[in-house]
Amino acid sequence: MQKNILVLYYTQTGQLEDIVKNIAQPFEDKKDDYNVTYYNIQLKEDFPFPWPGDVFFNTFPESYLQIPREILPPPEEVLNKKYDLIIFGYQVWYLTPSIPIISFLKSGYAENILRDTPVVTVSGTRNMWMLSQEKLKVYLKNLNAKLVGNIALVDRHDNYTSVLTILRWLTTGKKEKSGMLPAAGVSDEEIAGAGKYGAIIKRHFDNNHYENLQPELVKNGAVEIRPFLVRVEKVGNKIFTVWSNLIIKKKERRPLLIKFFKVYLMAAIWIISPIVLVFHILLAPILRSKRRKEKKYLQGINLK
């Protein structure tokens, strides 16, 4: 009897679609044993790509505060089938699962699809996904899904180079290497090699035993934790909480506040972030044990 696999995701650039399809390939290779269904979440009114700069920054408050939009109903094939495993691909916008993903999770469809089903989350991001994954864990728990694994593929370049390349990609649509800047996003090699994670998932799925799935994924490079970026995310969440609430409450001043936020965000990346790095390095001997425990936790799938 065939097992049903759902690959659920939202993508603008196509990068995440390539990743999740490569992860699903080991199941696709055994069509007699597995029936793989793909569901690309679609908003009733989607976001543009490439992003006009003003639209990109104007999306911030609703994104961070997890305010949903209306999604198109999933296909009947998705709604009327019980799945044995879900591969859940998502993007991170402003340190939070993207609005399309939040919109799906807050729709009336999510619980029926996810309830009592093993889920492996997959993100393709610039580099800061850790606390976004914590937010997603809460949603999955509340929807009675069973999180059994997590894969987080990132841009491996340094933080500042990846800022420049991702902004170029988002606003112009150009991902490829240009001048002194490398290609943006997850490398082609990692995307092409993502099938190795699918093979690991398939083996644990076939044995119906997920206890050691995440440790094996981590061992094979599925999750990289950079302690400095964890610290940046924590600071960023505090700052974003203040800015997002201010912009939402002061509706009449929103255009001006968005402009101020844009300036602040650039200053935070290029001025405040290096200061955070200095303190991170200075405090390393004191906080080594705490950071080691935090790293182990963030590589896992449990929720505090």
C-alpha positions in Angstrom: 0.0 0.0 0.0 1.4 3.4 -1.0 2.3 5.9 1.7 1.3 9.5 1.2 3.9 12.3 1.4 2.9 16.0 1.3 5.5 18.6 0.3 4.0 21.9 1.5 5.8 25.2 0.9 5.7 28.8 -0.3 8.3 30.3 -2.6 8.8 33.4 -4.6 12.2 32.9 -6.1 12.0 29.1 -6.7 14.9 28.4 -4.4 12.9 26.7 -1.7 10.9 24.7 -4.2 14.2 23.3 -5.6 15.3 22.4 -2.1 12.1 20.6 -1.0 11.8 18.8 -4.3 15.4 17.5 -4.0 14.6 16.4 -0.4 11.6 14.6 -1.7 13.4 12.9 -4.6 14.2 9.6 -2.7 10.5 9.2 -2.2 9.8 10.1 -5.9 12.3 7.4 -6.9 10.0 4.8 -5.4 6.7 5.7 -6.9 5.2 2.2 -6.2 5.7 2.8 -2.5 5.1 6.5 -2.1 2.6 9.0 -3.5 4.2 12.5 -3.3 1.9 15.5 -3.5 3.2 19.1 -3.8 1.2 22.0 -2.4 2.5 25.5 -3.1 0.6 27.9 -0.7 -0.9 30.7 -2.7 -2.3 34.0 -1.3 -5.4 35.6 -2.8 -3.2 38.7 -3.4 0.4 37.6 -3.6 3.5 39.7 -3.0 5.6 41.0 -5.9 8.9 39.6 -7.0 11.3 41.3 -7.4 10.3 43.5 -4.5 9.9 47.2 -5.0 11.9 48.7 -2.1 9.0 50.5 -0.5 6.8 47.3 -0.6 9.5 45.2 1.0 9.9 47.5 4.0 6.2 48.2 4.2 5.6 44.5 4.7 7.6 44.6 8.0 5.0 45.3 10.7 2.4 42.7 9.5 5.2 40.2 8.9 6.7 40.5 12.3 3.3 40.7 14.1 2.2 37.6 12.2 -0.9 39.2 10.7 -2.3 36.9 8.1 -3.7 37.5 4.6 -6.3 35.4 2.8 -5.0 32.3 1.1 -6.5 30.4 -1.8 -8.1 27.1 -0.7 -5.7 24.1 -1.0 -6.6 21.7 -3.8 -9.2 19.1 -3.0 -6.4 16.4 -3.4 -4.6 18.0 -0.4 -7.7 18.5 1.7 -9.2 15.1 1.2 -6.2 12.9 1.9 -4.5 11.8 5.1 -0.7 12.1 4.9 1.9 9.8 6.5 4.6 12.5 6.4 4.7 16.2 5.6 7.8 18.1 4.4 7.1 21.7 5.4 9.2 24.3 3.5 9.2 27.9 4.7 10.9 31.2 4.3 11.8 33.7 7.1 10.7 37.3 6.8 11.8 39.8 9.5 12.9 37.0 11.9 9.5 35.4 11.6 7.9 32.7 9.3 6.7 34.5 6.2 3.3 36.0 5.9 2.1 33.3 3.4 3.2 30.6 5.9 1.6 32.4 8.8 -1.6 32.8 6.7 -1.7 29.1 6.0 -1.1 28.2 9.7 -3.9 30.6 10.8 -6.3 29.4 8.1 -9.0 26.9 8.7 -7.1 24.4 6.6 -3.9 23.9 8.5 -5.0 21.8 11.4 -6.9 19.3 9.3 -3.8 18.8 7.2 -1.2 18.8 9.9 -3.0 17.1 12.8 -1.3 14.0 14.2 1.1 13.9 11.3 4.9 13.7 11.4 6.4 17.0 10.0 9.9 17.8 8.9 10.4 21.6 8.6 12.8 22.9 5.9 14.0 26.5 5.6 16.1 28.2 3.0 17.3 31.5 4.4 20.0 34.1 4.5 21.3 33.0 7.9 18.9 34.0 10.8 16.2 31.4 11.2 16.7 30.1 14.7 14.0 32.1 16.6 11.7 32.0 13.7 11.8 28.2 14.0 10.9 28.6 17.7 7.8 30.5 16.6 6.9 27.8 14.1 7.3 25.1 16.8 4.5 26.8 18.8 2.2 26.8 15.8 2.9 23.2 15.0 2.3 22.2 18.7 -1.0 24.1 18.8 -2.1 22.5 15.6 -1.3 19.0 17.0 1.4 18.3 14.4 4.3 16.1 15.3 7.6 17.8 14.6 10.2 15.1 13.9 12.9 16.9 12.1 14.3 20.2 10.9 16.6 21.2 8.1 17.9 24.8 7.8 19.9 25.6 4.7 21.5 29.1 4.7 23.8 31.4 2.8 27.3 30.4 4.0 28.9 33.8 3.3 29.6 36.3 6.1 26.7 38.3 7.6 27.5 41.5 5.8 28.2 40.0 2.3 24.9 38.1 2.5 23.0 41.4 3.4 24.3 42.9 0.1 23.5 39.9 -2.0 20.1 39.2 -0.6 19.0 42.9 -1.1 20.3 42.8 -4.7 18.4 39.5 -5.3 15.1 40.7 -3.7 15.0 44.1 -5.4 16.4 43.1 -8.8 15.8 39.4 -9.2 19.5 38.8 -9.8 20.8 35.9 -7.8 24.0 35.2 -9.8 27.5 36.4 -9.0 28.0 40.0 -10.0 31.2 42.0 -9.8 32.8 41.5 -6.4 29.6 40.0 -4.9 29.1 36.2 -4.9 25.8 34.6 -5.8 23.0 35.1 -3.3 21.2 32.5 -1.2 21.8 28.9 -0.6 24.6 27.6 -2.8 23.7 25.5 -5.9 25.8 22.7 -4.5 23.8 22.5 -1.3 20.5 22.7 -3.1 21.6 19.9 -5.5 22.8 17.9 -2.5 19.7 18.2 -0.4 18.6 14.8 -1.5 20.9 13.3 1.1 18.6 14.6 3.8 15.6 13.0 2.0 17.4 9.7 2.1 17.9 10.1 5.8 14.3 11.0 6.4 13.1 8.1 4.2 15.1 5.6 6.2 13.6 6.7 9.5 10.2 7.0 7.9 10.4 3.4 6.6 11.3 2.2 10.1 8.6 4.4 11.7 11.1 5.5 14.2 12.0 9.2 14.4 13.9 9.4 17.7 17.3 9.6 16.1 16.3 11.5 12.9 17.2 15.0 14.0 20.6 14.0 15.5 21.5 12.3 12.2 20.3 15.3 10.1 22.5 17.5 12.3 25.5 15.2 12.0 25.1 15.5 8.2 25.1 19.3 8.2 21.4 20.0 8.1 21.6 22.6 10.9 24.3 25.1 11.5 24.1 27.4 14.6 26.2 30.6 14.8 26.0 31.8 18.4 26.7 35.4 17.3 23.6 35.4 15.0 21.5 33.9 17.8 22.4 37.0 19.9 21.6 39.3 17.0 18.2 37.6 16.6 17.4 38.1 20.2 18.3 41.8 20.1 16.4 42.1 16.7 13.2 40.6 18.1 13.2 43.1 20.9 13.7 46.0 18.6 11.2 44.7 16.0 8.6 44.4 18.7 8.8 48.1 19.5 8.9 49.2 15.8 6.1 47.0 14.5 3.7 47.9 17.3 4.5 51.6 16.8 3.9 51.5 13.1 0.7 49.5 13.4 -0.7 51.9 16.1 0.3 55.1 14.4 -1.6 54.5 11.1 -1.7 58.1 10.0 2.1 58.3 10.4 2.9 54.9 8.8 4.7 56.1 5.6 7.0 58.3 7.7 7.6 55.6 10.3 8.4 53.1 7.6 11.1 55.4 6.2 12.6 55.9 9.7 12.5 52.1 10.2 14.4 51.5 6.9 17.1 53.9 8.0 17.2 52.3 11.5 17.4 48.8 10.0 20.4 49.7 7.8 22.1 51.4 10.8 21.4 48.3 13.0 23.0 46.0 10.4 26.1 48.1 9.7 26.7 49.9 13.1 24.9 48.1 15.9 25.6 44.6 14.7 29.4 45.0 14.9 29.0 46.4 18.4 27.0 43.3 19.4 29.8 41.2 17.8 32.4 42.8 20.0 30.5 42.1 23.2 29.8 38.6 22.0 33.5 37.9 21.7 34.4 39.6 25.0 31.8 37.6 26.9 32.6 34.3 25.2 34.7 32.9 28.1 31.9 33.7 30.6 29.0 32.4 28.5 30.7 29.4 26.9 28.7 26.8 28.8 25.4 28.6 28.3 26.0 29.1 24.6 26.9 25.4 24.2 23.5 24.4 25.8 21.7 26.9 23.7 23.3 25.6 20.5 22.3 22.0 21.3 18.7 23.1 22.0 18.4 25.1 18.8 19.8 22.2 16.7 17.0 20.0 18.1 13.2 19.9 17.6 11.9 20.1 21.2 10.1 23.2 22.4 11.0 24.8 25.8 
